[in-house]
Amino acid sequence: MKNQITKNKIKTTILQRGERILAGDNLYFEILAPFENFEGKEIKDFNSSSVVARLVYGDNEILFTGDAPKSVEREIIAHEENLNSDILKVGHHGSTTSTTEEFLKEILPKVAVISVGKDNQYGHPYKEVLERLESMVLRF
């Protein structure tokens, strides 16, 4: 992907916590992670450097967690006053490395969405994560 970006001279932006991307009237992304600027740095752990962003449209919020692990979830909890989001894109395809009970208690999503391929080689989503979501996510 990096080669294609360079070859096609595609403009890129390195995101980090605290940035806000305006996408229209009353529509924006809040960047919650990563906590450091990775511009010009070699990334050794892509999961820990995942962009975590909340899309806000009026009174509606969707939290996109990428593959951020539990350690990043804990950092976000420590730095964010309000994580409430209507919809949660479940972290790391439903792996046990993400979507902790503590994180879910802060988000209080009404809906959770998992991006995962059927019968994938990793066994995602994990049963423990599905059980946690079933017990904590509101349904309608």
N, CA, C and O atoms as CSV, one atom per row, in Angstrom:
chain,resi,resn,atom,element,x,y,z
A,1,MET,N,N,0.830,-1.174,0.000
A,1,MET,CA,C,0.000,0.000,0.000
A,1,MET,C,C,0.887,1.253,0.000
A,1,MET,O,O,0.616,2.216,-0.718
A,2,LYS,N,N,1.938,1.225,0.808
A,2,LYS,CA,C,2.844,2.366,0.882
A,2,LYS,C,C,3.443,2.673,-0.490
A,2,LYS,O,O,3.573,3.838,-0.866
A,3,ASN,N,N,3.808,1.625,-1.237
A,3,ASN,CA,C,4.363,1.819,-2.574
A,3,ASN,C,C,3.357,2.476,-3.510
A,3,ASN,O,O,3.722,3.347,-4.299
A,4,GLN,N,N,2.103,2.066,-3.430
A,4,GLN,CA,C,1.058,2.646,-4.280
A,4,GLN,C,C,0.806,4.111,-3.929
A,4,GLN,O,O,0.574,4.939,-4.810
A,5,ILE,N,N,0.855,4.417,-2.638
A,5,ILE,CA,C,0.679,5.809,-2.198
A,5,ILE,C,C,1.787,6.681,-2.778
A,5,ILE,O,O,1.527,7.765,-3.302
A,6,THR,N,N,3.021,6.200,-2.681
A,6,THR,CA,C,4.161,6.948,-3.208
A,6,THR,C,C,4.089,7.042,-4.724
A,6,THR,O,O,4.237,8.127,-5.285
A,7,LYS,N,N,3.864,5.928,-5.384
A,7,LYS,CA,C,3.810,5.876,-6.847
A,7,LYS,C,C,2.739,6.818,-7.405
A,7,LYS,O,O,2.968,7.491,-8.410
A,8,ASN,N,N,1.584,6.865,-6.763
A,8,ASN,CA,C,0.468,7.674,-7.254
A,8,ASN,C,C,0.391,9.059,-6.613
A,8,ASN,O,O,-0.570,9.800,-6.821
A,9,LYS,N,N,1.423,9.398,-5.828
A,9,LYS,CA,C,1.514,10.718,-5.178
A,9,LYS,C,C,0.226,11.078,-4.437
A,9,LYS,O,O,-0.307,12.179,-4.573
A,10,ILE,N,N,-0.251,10.123,-3.657
A,10,ILE,CA,C,-1.473,10.311,-2.875
A,10,ILE,C,C,-1.124,11.044,-1.585
A,10,ILE,O,O,-0.212,10.649,-0.859
A,11,LYS,N,N,-1.852,12.102,-1.314
A,11,LYS,CA,C,-1.614,12.886,-0.102
A,11,LYS,C,C,-2.026,12.050,1.117
A,11,LYS,O,O,-3.096,11.441,1.124
A,12,THR,N,N,-1.185,12.027,2.124
A,12,THR,CA,C,-1.496,11.295,3.357
A,12,THR,C,C,-1.402,12.243,4.546
A,12,THR,O,O,-0.736,13.277,4.491
A,13,THR,N,N,-2.079,11.866,5.610
A,13,THR,CA,C,-2.025,12.608,6.860
A,13,THR,C,C,-1.774,11.619,7.979
A,13,THR,O,O,-2.463,10.603,8.076
A,14,ILE,N,N,-0.805,11.900,8.816
A,14,ILE,CA,C,-0.516,11.066,9.971
A,14,ILE,C,C,-1.388,11.582,11.112
A,14,ILE,O,O,-1.265,12.737,11.519
A,15,LEU,N,N,-2.258,10.735,11.620
A,15,LEU,CA,C,-3.199,11.146,12.662
A,15,LEU,C,C,-2.699,10.762,14.043
A,15,LEU,O,O,-1.963,9.790,14.212
A,16,GLN,N,N,-3.118,11.553,15.029
A,16,GLN,CA,C,-2.849,11.203,16.411
A,16,GLN,C,C,-3.916,11.832,17.299
A,16,GLN,O,O,-4.667,12.708,16.872
A,17,ARG,N,N,-3.962,11.370,18.525
A,17,ARG,CA,C,-4.940,11.804,19.506
A,17,ARG,C,C,-5.067,13.325,19.561
A,17,ARG,O,O,-4.077,14.055,19.497
A,18,GLY,N,N,-6.312,13.779,19.682
A,18,GLY,CA,C,-6.580,15.196,19.831
A,18,GLY,C,C,-6.961,15.901,18.543
A,18,GLY,O,O,-7.442,17.033,18.575
A,19,GLU,N,N,-6.752,15.247,17.412
A,19,GLU,CA,C,-7.104,15.879,16.142
A,19,GLU,C,C,-8.586,15.693,15.862
A,19,GLU,O,O,-9.208,14.732,16.313
A,20,ARG,N,N,-9.132,16.633,15.111
A,20,ARG,CA,C,-10.533,16.578,14.708
A,20,ARG,C,C,-10.585,16.807,13.202
A,20,ARG,O,O,-10.018,17.767,12.681
A,21,ILE,N,N,-11.270,15.912,12.526
A,21,ILE,CA,C,-11.409,16.013,11.074
A,21,ILE,C,C,-12.846,16.383,10.763
A,21,ILE,O,O,-13.770,15.608,11.011
A,22,LEU,N,N,-13.022,17.575,10.217
A,22,LEU,CA,C,-14.361,18.017,9.841
A,22,LEU,C,C,-14.737,17.378,8.513
A,22,LEU,O,O,-13.969,17.421,7.552
A,23,ALA,N,N,-15.930,16.783,8.468
A,23,ALA,CA,C,-16.380,16.095,7.266
A,23,ALA,C,C,-17.664,16.701,6.709
A,23,ALA,O,O,-18.171,16.235,5.689
A,24,GLY,N,N,-18.186,17.710,7.347
A,24,GLY,CA,C,-19.405,18.357,6.891
A,24,GLY,C,C,-20.079,19.069,8.034
A,24,GLY,O,O,-19.562,19.113,9.150
A,25,ASP,N,N,-21.250,19.630,7.744
A,25,ASP,CA,C,-22.011,20.312,8.790
A,25,ASP,C,C,-22.388,19.313,9.873
A,25,ASP,O,O,-23.057,18.314,9.612
A,26,ASN,N,N,-21.944,19.601,11.100
A,26,ASN,CA,C,-22.321,18.775,12.248
A,26,ASN,C,C,-21.804,17.336,12.134
A,26,ASN,O,O,-22.366,16.425,12.743
A,27,LEU,N,N,-20.722,17.129,11.346
A,27,LEU,CA,C,-20.160,15.800,11.113
A,27,LEU,C,C,-18.637,15.879,11.208
A,27,LEU,O,O,-17.997,16.616,10.459
A,28,TYR,N,N,-18.062,15.104,12.144
A,28,TYR,CA,C,-16.603,15.129,12.290
A,28,TYR,C,C,-16.111,13.841,12.947
A,28,TYR,O,O,-16.871,13.104,13.575
A,29,PHE,N,N,-14.802,13.599,12.779
A,29,PHE,CA,C,-14.108,12.507,13.447
A,29,PHE,C,C,-13.250,13.091,14.553
A,29,PHE,O,O,-12.549,14.081,14.343
A,30,GLU,N,N,-13.302,12.475,15.745
A,30,GLU,CA,C,-12.388,12.786,16.837
A,30,GLU,C,C,-11.364,11.656,16.887
A,30,GLU,O,O,-11.742,10.488,16.972
A,31,ILE,N,N,-10.101,11.980,16.838
A,31,ILE,CA,C,-9.059,10.957,16.901
A,31,ILE,C,C,-8.703,10.737,18.370
A,31,ILE,O,O,-8.260,11.660,19.053
A,32,LEU,N,N,-8.901,9.505,18.850
A,32,LEU,CA,C,-8.644,9.153,20.249
A,32,LEU,C,C,-7.299,8.443,20.434
A,32,LEU,O,O,-6.750,8.432,21.535
A,33,ALA,N,N,-6.778,7.859,19.375
A,33,ALA,CA,C,-5.477,7.183,19.400
A,33,ALA,C,C,-5.006,7.075,17.953
A,33,ALA,O,O,-5.841,7.054,17.049
A,34,PRO,N,N,-3.717,7.006,17.705
A,34,PRO,CA,C,-2.633,6.746,18.644
A,34,PRO,C,C,-2.268,7.983,19.464
A,34,PRO,O,O,-2.635,9.110,19.131
A,35,PHE,N,N,-1.548,7.735,20.525
A,35,PHE,CA,C,-1.173,8.788,21.451
A,35,PHE,C,C,0.112,9.502,21.049
A,35,PHE,O,O,0.433,10.560,21.590
A,36,GLU,N,N,0.834,8.934,20.114
A,36,GLU,CA,C,2.065,9.586,19.658
A,36,GLU,C,C,2.031,9.745,18.145
A,36,GLU,O,O,1.278,9.063,17.450
A,37,ASN,N,N,2.855,10.650,17.652
A,37,ASN,CA,C,2.947,10.892,16.221
A,37,ASN,C,C,3.944,9.887,15.636
A,37,ASN,O,O,5.099,9.841,16.061
A,38,PHE,N,N,3.511,9.099,14.682
A,38,PHE,CA,C,4.363,8.073,14.092
A,38,PHE,C,C,5.018,8.526,12.793
A,38,PHE,O,O,5.639,7.718,12.103
A,39,GLU,N,N,4.888,9.803,12.452
A,39,GLU,CA,C,5.466,10.290,11.201
A,39,GLU,C,C,6.968,10.056,11.190
A,39,GLU,O,O,7.682,10.460,12.109
A,40,GLY,N,N,7.438,9.395,10.132
A,40,GLY,CA,C,8.857,9.127,9.970
A,40,GLY,C,C,9.404,8.017,10.848
A,40,GLY,O,O,10.598,7.721,10.794
A,41,LYS,N,N,8.558,7.401,11.652
A,41,LYS,CA,C,9.003,6.328,12.546
A,41,LYS,C,C,8.647,4.967,11.961
A,41,LYS,O,O,7.660,4.820,11.240
A,42,GLU,N,N,9.466,3.983,12.287
A,42,GLU,CA,C,9.153,2.613,11.898
A,42,GLU,C,C,8.180,2.048,12.928
A,42,GLU,O,O,8.426,2.105,14.133
A,43,ILE,N,N,7.084,1.508,12.438
A,43,ILE,CA,C,6.062,0.963,13.333
A,43,ILE,C,C,6.323,-0.524,13.506
A,43,ILE,O,O,6.350,-1.283,12.537
A,44,LYS,N,N,6.517,-0.930,14.760
A,44,LYS,CA,C,6.801,-2.332,15.051
A,44,LYS,C,C,5.521,-3.099,15.400
A,44,LYS,O,O,5.417,-4.292,15.112
A,45,ASP,N,N,4.565,-2.431,16.008
A,45,ASP,CA,C,3.309,-3.074,16.417
A,45,ASP,C,C,2.146,-2.295,15.819
A,45,ASP,O,O,1.699,-1.291,16.374
A,46,PHE,N,N,1.663,-2.779,14.672
A,46,PHE,CA,C,0.598,-2.068,13.965
A,46,PHE,C,C,-0.696,-2.011,14.773
A,46,PHE,O,O,-1.443,-1.038,14.670
A,47,ASN,N,N,-0.972,-3.037,15.572
A,47,ASN,CA,C,-2.199,-3.028,16.364
A,47,ASN,C,C,-2.175,-1.893,17.386
A,47,ASN,O,O,-3.162,-1.171,17.532
A,48,SER,N,N,-1.069,-1.732,18.085
A,48,SER,CA,C,-0.964,-0.681,19.101
A,48,SER,C,C,-0.946,0.721,18.507
A,48,SER,O,O,-1.193,1.703,19.208
A,49,SER,N,N,-0.653,0.810,17.215
A,49,SER,CA,C,-0.647,2.121,16.563
A,49,SER,C,C,-1.919,2.362,15.752
A,49,SER,O,O,-1.994,3.319,14.982
A,50,SER,N,N,-2.918,1.494,15.924
A,50,SER,CA,C,-4.190,1.648,15.204
A,50,SER,C,C,-4.829,2.995,15.490
A,50,SER,O,O,-4.764,3.510,16.606
A,51,VAL,N,N,-5.445,3.552,14.464
A,51,VAL,CA,C,-6.226,4.770,14.663
A,51,VAL,C,C,-7.543,4.366,15.312
A,51,VAL,O,O,-8.252,3.488,14.821
A,52,VAL,N,N,-7.855,5.021,16.421
A,52,VAL,CA,C,-9.151,4.865,17.077
A,52,VAL,C,C,-9.838,6.213,16.922
A,52,VAL,O,O,-9.312,7.245,17.340
A,53,ALA,N,N,-11.018,6.191,16.318
A,53,ALA,CA,C,-11.710,7.443,16.034
A,53,ALA,C,C,-13.194,7.305,16.321
A,53,ALA,O,O,-13.793,6.241,16.167
A,54,ARG,N,N,-13.760,8.426,16.745
A,54,ARG,CA,C,-15.215,8.464,16.964
A,54,ARG,C,C,-15.811,9.416,15.932
A,54,ARG,O,O,-15.430,10.583,15.836
A,55,LEU,N,N,-16.751,8.883,15.170
A,55,LEU,CA,C,-17.482,9.683,14.203
A,55,LEU,C,C,-18.678,10.279,14.915
A,55,LEU,O,O,-19.483,9.552,15.498
A,56,VAL,N,N,-18.802,11.594,14.872
A,56,VAL,CA,C,-19.895,12.287,15.539
A,56,VAL,C,C,-20.734,12.995,14.479
A,56,VAL,O,O,-20.220,13.769,13.672
A,57,TYR,N,N,-22.029,12.714,14.500
A,57,TYR,CA,C,-22.975,13.388,13.613
A,57,TYR,C,C,-24.155,13.825,14.465
A,57,TYR,O,O,-25.033,13.024,14.785
A,58,GLY,N,N,-24.170,15.088,14.824
A,58,GLY,CA,C,-25.211,15.582,15.718
A,58,GLY,C,C,-25.088,14.895,17.062
A,58,GLY,O,O,-24.050,14.982,17.718
A,59,ASP,N,N,-26.152,14.207,17.477
A,59,ASP,CA,C,-26.166,13.490,18.753
A,59,ASP,C,C,-25.794,12.017,18.612
A,59,ASP,O,O,-25.937,11.252,19.566
A,60,ASN,N,N,-25.322,11.614,17.447
A,60,ASN,CA,C,-25.001,10.215,17.171
A,60,ASN,C,C,-23.491,10.020,17.107
A,60,ASN,O,O,-22.772,10.824,16.514
A,61,GLU,N,N,-23.020,8.932,17.730
A,61,GLU,CA,C,-21.586,8.627,17.742
A,61,GLU,C,C,-21.347,7.177,17.362
A,61,GLU,O,O,-22.070,6.274,17.781
A,62,ILE,N,N,-20.303,6.979,16.549
A,62,ILE,CA,C,-19.852,5.637,16.198
A,62,ILE,C,C,-18.372,5.566,16.540
A,62,ILE,O,O,-17.592,6.410,16.097
A,63,LEU,N,N,-17.981,4.570,17.321
A,63,LEU,CA,C,-16.588,4.410,17.725
A,63,LEU,C,C,-15.933,3.316,16.885
A,63,LEU,O,O,-16.367,2.164,16.889
A,64,PHE,N,N,-14.880,3.704,16.167
A,64,PHE,CA,C,-14.099,2.786,15.338
A,64,PHE,C,C,-12.790,2.508,16.063
A,64,PHE,O,O,-12.017,3.429,16.326
A,65,THR,N,N,-12.537,1.244,16.388
A,65,THR,CA,C,-11.389,0.911,17.234
A,65,THR,C,C,-10.215,0.264,16.508
A,65,THR,O,O,-9.182,0.006,17.126
A,66,GLY,N,N,-10.348,-0.001,15.230
A,66,GLY,CA,C,-9.253,-0.658,14.520
A,66,GLY,C,C,-8.880,-1.959,15.202
A,66,GLY,O,O,-9.754,-2.717,15.621
A,67,ASP,N,N,-7.593,-2.221,15.314
A,67,ASP,CA,C,-7.099,-3.426,15.988
A,67,ASP,C,C,-6.465,-3.080,17.337
A,67,ASP,O,O,-5.654,-3.843,17.863
A,68,ALA,N,N,-6.840,-1.931,17.888
A,68,ALA,CA,C,-6.238,-1.473,19.144
A,68,ALA,C,C,-6.409,-2.522,20.246
A,68,ALA,O,O,-7.518,-3.004,20.478
A,69,PRO,N,N,-5.317,-2.874,20.922
A,69,PRO,CA,C,-5.390,-3.865,21.998
A,69,PRO,C,C,-5.867,-3.264,23.319
A,69,PRO,O,O,-6.129,-2.065,23.420
A,70,LYS,N,N,-5.972,-4.129,24.325
A,70,LYS,CA,C,-6.433,-3.733,25.664
A,70,LYS,C,C,-5.612,-2.582,26.238
A,70,LYS,O,O,-6.166,-1.698,26.891
A,71,SER,N,N,-4.322,-2.582,26.009
A,71,SER,CA,C,-3.469,-1.523,26.560
A,71,SER,C,C,-3.869,-0.155,26.016
A,71,SER,O,O,-3.855,0.830,26.753
A,72,VAL,N,N,-4.221,-0.085,24.750
A,72,VAL,CA,C,-4.673,1.179,24.158
A,72,VAL,C,C,-6.057,1.533,24.692
A,72,VAL,O,O,-6.333,2.702,24.961
A,73,GLU,N,N,-6.927,0.540,24.849
A,73,GLU,CA,C,-8.241,0.798,25.440
A,73,GLU,C,C,-8.092,1.430,26.821
A,73,GLU,O,O,-8.796,2.386,27.147
A,74,ARG,N,N,-7.173,0.895,27.638
A,74,ARG,CA,C,-6.947,1.452,28.977
A,74,ARG,C,C,-6.458,2.894,28.905
A,74,ARG,O,O,-6.893,3.735,29.692
A,75,GLU,N,N,-5.561,3.187,27.969
A,75,GLU,CA,C,-5.071,4.560,27.802
A,75,GLU,C,C,-6.206,5.507,27.407
A,75,GLU,O,O,-6.300,6.625,27.912
A,76,ILE,N,N,-7.053,5.050,26.512
A,76,ILE,CA,C,-8.177,5.881,26.068
A,76,ILE,C,C,-9.108,6.160,27.248
A,76,ILE,O,O,-9.536,7.297,27.445
A,77,ILE,N,N,-9.418,5.138,28.026
A,77,ILE,CA,C,-10.281,5.312,29.205
A,77,ILE,C,C,-9.667,6.348,30.147
A,77,ILE,O,O,-10.379,7.193,30.690
A,78,ALA,N,N,-8.363,6.285,30.340
A,78,ALA,CA,C,-7.680,7.200,31.263
A,78,ALA,C,C,-7.687,8.648,30.778
A,78,ALA,O,O,-7.595,9.571,31.587
A,79,HIS,N,N,-7.793,8.853,29.470
A,79,HIS,CA,C,-7.698,10.202,28.916
A,79,HIS,C,C,-9.016,10.791,28.437
A,79,HIS,O,O,-9.086,11.990,28.166
A,80,GLU,N,N,-10.050,9.990,28.328
A,80,GLU,CA,C,-11.324,10.483,27.791
A,80,GLU,C,C,-12.363,10.611,28.879
A,80,GLU,O,O,-12.539,9.704,29.692
A,81,GLU,N,N,-13.044,11.722,28.896
A,81,GLU,CA,C,-14.095,11.976,29.869
A,81,GLU,C,C,-15.390,11.257,29.504
A,81,GLU,O,O,-16.097,10.751,30.375
A,82,ASN,N,N,-15.690,11.218,28.214
A,82,ASN,CA,C,-16.954,10.646,27.758
A,82,ASN,C,C,-16.721,9.802,26.515
A,82,ASN,O,O,-16.421,10.331,25.444
A,83,LEU,N,N,-16.859,8.496,26.657
A,83,LEU,CA,C,-16.703,7.589,25.526
A,83,LEU,C,C,-18.036,7.061,24.996
A,83,LEU,O,O,-18.060,6.282,24.043
A,84,ASN,N,N,-19.128,7.476,25.600
A,84,ASN,CA,C,-20.442,6.976,25.169
A,84,ASN,C,C,-20.566,7.066,23.653
A,84,ASN,O,O,-20.324,8.113,23.054
A,85,SER,N,N,-20.947,5.950,23.052
A,85,SER,CA,C,-21.130,5.884,21.603
A,85,SER,C,C,-22.308,4.969,21.319
A,85,SER,O,O,-22.489,3.945,21.978
A,86,ASP,N,N,-23.102,5.347,20.335
A,86,ASP,CA,C,-24.273,4.551,19.973
A,86,ASP,C,C,-23.886,3.213,19.357
A,86,ASP,O,O,-24.501,2.181,19.627
A,87,ILE,N,N,-22.843,3.257,18.517
A,87,ILE,CA,C,-22.409,2.059,17.799
A,87,ILE,C,C,-20.919,1.861,18.041
A,87,ILE,O,O,-20.141,2.815,18.024
A,88,LEU,N,N,-20.537,0.618,18.267
A,88,LEU,CA,C,-19.132,0.254,18.444
A,88,LEU,C,C,-18.719,-0.688,17.331
A,88,LEU,O,O,-19.358,-1.717,17.112
A,89,LYS,N,N,-17.641,-0.338,16.621
A,89,LYS,CA,C,-17.015,-1.294,15.709
A,89,LYS,C,C,-16.047,-2.055,16.598
A,89,LYS,O,O,-15.032,-1.506,17.024
A,90,VAL,N,N,-16.348,-3.295,16.875
A,90,VAL,CA,C,-15.598,-4.125,17.818
A,90,VAL,C,C,-14.138,-4.247,17.385
A,90,VAL,O,O,-13.837,-4.421,16.204
A,91,GLY,N,N,-13.249,-4.152,18.356
A,91,GLY,CA,C,-11.815,-4.186,18.098
A,91,GLY,C,C,-11.305,-5.534,17.630
A,91,GLY,O,O,-11.776,-6.587,18.059
A,92,HIS,N,N,-10.324,-5.470,16.734
A,92,HIS,CA,C,-9.548,-6.614,16.261
A,92,HIS,C,C,-10.395,-7.829,15.875
A,92,HIS,O,O,-10.062,-8.966,16.208
A,93,HIS,N,N,-11.491,-7.564,15.168
A,93,HIS,CA,C,-12.337,-8.617,14.592
A,93,HIS,C,C,-12.931,-9.566,15.633
A,93,HIS,O,O,-13.252,-10.715,15.332
A,94,GLY,N,N,-13.071,-9.066,16.856
A,94,GLY,CA,C,-13.645,-9.900,17.917
A,94,GLY,C,C,-12.618,-10.768,18.612
A,94,GLY,O,O,-12.979,-11.746,19.266
A,95,SER,N,N,-11.343,-10.430,18.483
A,95,SER,CA,C,-10.280,-11.163,19.169
A,95,SER,C,C,-10.318,-10.854,20.663
A,95,SER,O,O,-10.869,-9.834,21.077
A,96,THR,N,N,-9.735,-11.729,21.463
A,96,THR,CA,C,-9.679,-11.505,22.909
A,96,THR,C,C,-8.671,-10.424,23.287
A,96,THR,O,O,-8.559,-10.068,24.460
A,97,THR,N,N,-7.942,-9.903,22.313
A,97,THR,CA,C,-6.967,-8.848,22.597
A,97,THR,C,C,-7.629,-7.482,22.767
A,97,THR,O,O,-6.959,-6.519,23.140
A,98,SER,N,N,-8.925,-7.383,22.500
A,98,SER,CA,C,-9.634,-6.099,22.526
A,98,SER,C,C,-11.034,-6.260,23.104
A,98,SER,O,O,-11.482,-7.363,23.415
A,99,THR,N,N,-11.715,-5.111,23.237
A,99,THR,CA,C,-13.116,-5.050,23.666
A,99,THR,C,C,-13.291,-5.609,25.079
A,99,THR,O,O,-14.062,-6.540,25.309
A,100,THR,N,N,-12.558,-5.015,26.007
A,100,THR,CA,C,-12.630,-5.435,27.403
A,100,THR,C,C,-13.957,-4.994,28.033
A,100,THR,O,O,-14.644,-4.107,27.527
A,101,GLU,N,N,-14.284,-5.630,29.128
A,101,GLU,CA,C,-15.494,-5.270,29.872
A,101,GLU,C,C,-15.415,-3.810,30.328
A,101,GLU,O,O,-16.405,-3.081,30.265
A,102,GLU,N,N,-14.238,-3.391,30.785
A,102,GLU,CA,C,-14.061,-2.008,31.246
A,102,GLU,C,C,-14.311,-1.009,30.114
A,102,GLU,O,O,-14.933,0.033,30.320
A,103,PHE,N,N,-13.823,-1.337,28.929
A,103,PHE,CA,C,-14.000,-0.475,27.771
A,103,PHE,C,C,-15.481,-0.390,27.392
A,103,PHE,O,O,-15.994,0.695,27.117
A,104,LEU,N,N,-16.157,-1.530,27.380
A,104,LEU,CA,C,-17.589,-1.553,27.060
A,104,LEU,C,C,-18.403,-0.745,28.065
A,104,LEU,O,O,-19.365,-0.075,27.688
A,105,LYS,N,N,-18.026,-0.802,29.336
A,105,LYS,CA,C,-18.745,-0.033,30.368
A,105,LYS,C,C,-18.619,1.460,30.129
A,105,LYS,O,O,-19.523,2.215,30.489
A,106,GLU,N,N,-17.528,1.903,29.533
A,106,GLU,CA,C,-17.329,3.321,29.242
A,106,GLU,C,C,-18.071,3.749,27.979
A,106,GLU,O,O,-18.531,4.887,27.881
A,107,ILE,N,N,-18.185,2.850,27.027
A,107,ILE,CA,C,-18.801,3.181,25.742
A,107,ILE,C,C,-20.321,3.089,25.806
A,107,ILE,O,O,-21.025,3.950,25.278
A,108,LEU,N,N,-20.820,2.044,26.455
A,108,LEU,CA,C,-22.258,1.786,26.555
A,108,LEU,C,C,-22.956,1.792,25.192
A,108,LEU,O,O,-23.943,2.503,25.004
A,109,PRO,N,N,-22.444,0.998,24.239
A,109,PRO,CA,C,-23.046,1.015,22.907
A,109,PRO,C,C,-24.416,0.341,22.875
A,109,PRO,O,O,-24.694,-0.570,23.655
A,110,LYS,N,N,-25.253,0.800,21.972
A,110,LYS,CA,C,-26.547,0.163,21.732
A,110,LYS,C,C,-26.387,-0.980,20.737
A,110,LYS,O,O,-27.137,-1.955,20.761
A,111,VAL,N,N,-25.395,-0.840,19.864
A,111,VAL,CA,C,-25.140,-1.815,18.803
A,111,VAL,C,C,-23.635,-2.030,18.706
A,111,VAL,O,O,-22.855,-1.089,18.850
A,112,ALA,N,N,-23.235,-3.269,18.461
A,112,ALA,CA,C,-21.834,-3.594,18.213
A,112,ALA,C,C,-21.743,-4.318,16.874
A,112,ALA,O,O,-22.550,-5.197,16.571
A,113,VAL,N,N,-20.744,-3.934,16.079
A,113,VAL,CA,C,-20.540,-4.515,14.754
A,113,VAL,C,C,-19.152,-5.131,14.720
A,113,VAL,O,O,-18.177,-4.512,15.147
A,114,ILE,N,N,-19.067,-6.363,14.205
A,114,ILE,CA,C,-17.778,-7.034,14.085
A,114,ILE,C,C,-17.490,-7.251,12.607
A,114,ILE,O,O,-18.305,-7.820,11.881
A,115,SER,N,N,-16.324,-6.792,12.170
A,115,SER,CA,C,-15.867,-7.015,10.806
A,115,SER,C,C,-15.027,-8.291,10.823
A,115,SER,O,O,-13.928,-8.318,11.377
A,116,VAL,N,N,-15.563,-9.349,10.208
A,116,VAL,CA,C,-14.877,-10.640,10.266
A,116,VAL,C,C,-15.333,-11.516,9.107
A,116,VAL,O,O,-16.487,-11.453,8.682
A,117,GLY,N,N,-14.413,-12.335,8.600
A,117,GLY,CA,C,-14.747,-13.275,7.550
A,117,GLY,C,C,-15.241,-14.587,8.146
A,117,GLY,O,O,-14.723,-15.052,9.160
A,118,LYS,N,N,-16.235,-15.171,7.516
A,118,LYS,CA,C,-16.788,-16.446,7.981
A,118,LYS,C,C,-15.710,-17.537,7.928
A,118,LYS,O,O,-14.957,-17.638,6.960
A,119,ASP,N,N,-15.655,-18.346,8.983
A,119,ASP,CA,C,-14.716,-19.467,9.069
A,119,ASP,C,C,-13.265,-19.036,8.824
A,119,ASP,O,O,-12.510,-19.746,8.160
A,120,ASN,N,N,-12.878,-17.875,9.361
A,120,ASN,CA,C,-11.516,-17.383,9.160
A,120,ASN,C,C,-10.512,-18.221,9.934
A,120,ASN,O,O,-10.881,-18.903,10.890
A,121,GLN,N,N,-9.276,-18.180,9.539
A,121,GLN,CA,C,-8.222,-19.018,10.132
A,121,GLN,C,C,-7.894,-18.673,11.576
A,121,GLN,O,O,-7.273,-19.472,12.277
A,122,TYR,N,N,-8.308,-17.484,12.033
A,122,TYR,CA,C,-7.998,-17.057,13.398
A,122,TYR,C,C,-9.076,-17.436,14.406
A,122,TYR,O,O,-8.868,-17.314,15.613
A,123,GLY,N,N,-10.221,-17.894,13.922
A,123,GLY,CA,C,-11.314,-18.243,14.830
A,123,GLY,C,C,-12.066,-17.037,15.364
A,123,GLY,O,O,-12.774,-17.137,16.366
A,124,HIS,N,N,-11.916,-15.894,14.698
A,124,HIS,CA,C,-12.631,-14.682,15.109
A,124,HIS,C,C,-14.090,-14.746,14.664
A,124,HIS,O,O,-14.365,-15.313,13.606
A,125,PRO,N,N,-15.006,-14.210,15.396
A,125,PRO,CA,C,-14.848,-13.621,16.723
A,125,PRO,C,C,-14.791,-14.712,17.795
A,125,PRO,O,O,-15.337,-15.800,17.616
A,126,TYR,N,N,-14.130,-14.407,18.897
A,126,TYR,CA,C,-13.999,-15.359,19.982
A,126,TYR,C,C,-15.284,-15.420,20.806
A,126,TYR,O,O,-15.985,-14.422,20.975
A,127,LYS,N,N,-15.568,-16.606,21.307
A,127,LYS,CA,C,-16.778,-16.841,22.098
A,127,LYS,C,C,-16.854,-15.904,23.303
A,127,LYS,O,O,-17.922,-15.377,23.612
A,128,GLU,N,N,-15.714,-15.694,23.990
A,128,GLU,CA,C,-15.704,-14.837,25.180
A,128,GLU,C,C,-16.128,-13.405,24.850
A,128,GLU,O,O,-16.839,-12.764,25.624
A,129,VAL,N,N,-15.685,-12.920,23.701
A,129,VAL,CA,C,-16.027,-11.561,23.284
A,129,VAL,C,C,-17.511,-11.486,22.944
A,129,VAL,O,O,-18.189,-10.529,23.319
A,130,LEU,N,N,-18.014,-12.485,22.239
A,130,LEU,CA,C,-19.441,-12.506,21.902
A,130,LEU,C,C,-20.299,-12.546,23.162
A,130,LEU,O,O,-21.314,-11.854,23.242
A,131,GLU,N,N,-19.903,-13.343,24.136
A,131,GLU,CA,C,-20.651,-13.420,25.403
A,131,GLU,C,C,-20.614,-12.082,26.136
A,131,GLU,O,O,-21.626,-11.640,26.680
A,132,ARG,N,N,-19.448,-11.440,26.151
A,132,ARG,CA,C,-19.317,-10.136,26.789
A,132,ARG,C,C,-20.230,-9.112,26.104
A,132,ARG,O,O,-20.906,-8.329,26.770
A,133,LEU,N,N,-20.240,-9.129,24.796
A,133,LEU,CA,C,-21.083,-8.199,24.047
A,133,LEU,C,C,-22.559,-8.481,24.302
A,133,LEU,O,O,-23.354,-7.561,24.495
A,134,GLU,N,N,-22.912,-9.749,24.300
A,134,GLU,CA,C,-24.317,-10.116,24.518
A,134,GLU,C,C,-24.820,-9.644,25.873
A,134,GLU,O,O,-25.972,-9.231,26.009
A,135,SER,N,N,-23.955,-9.707,26.869
A,135,SER,CA,C,-24.387,-9.318,28.216
A,135,SER,C,C,-24.366,-7.804,28.435
A,135,SER,O,O,-25.023,-7.305,29.348
A,136,MET,N,N,-23.622,-7.071,27.610
A,136,MET,CA,C,-23.437,-5.657,27.911
A,136,MET,C,C,-23.988,-4.681,26.869
A,136,MET,O,O,-24.183,-3.507,27.183
A,137,VAL,N,N,-24.239,-5.127,25.660
A,137,VAL,CA,C,-24.684,-4.226,24.608
A,137,VAL,C,C,-26.198,-4.220,24.535
A,137,VAL,O,O,-26.839,-5.271,24.521
A,138,LEU,N,N,-26.760,-3.018,24.489
A,138,LEU,CA,C,-28.209,-2.872,24.368
A,138,LEU,C,C,-28.653,-3.312,22.985
A,138,LEU,O,O,-27.937,-3.109,22.004
A,139,ARG,N,N,-29.818,-3.905,22.905
A,139,ARG,CA,C,-30.371,-4.307,21.609
A,139,ARG,C,C,-31.763,-3.753,21.465
A,139,ARG,O,O,-32.473,-3.552,22.450
A,140,PHE,N,N,-32.146,-3.509,20.234
A,140,PHE,CA,C,-33.513,-3.051,19.979
A,140,PHE,C,C,-34.029,-3.648,18.713
A,140,PHE,O,O,-35.167,-3.383,18.325
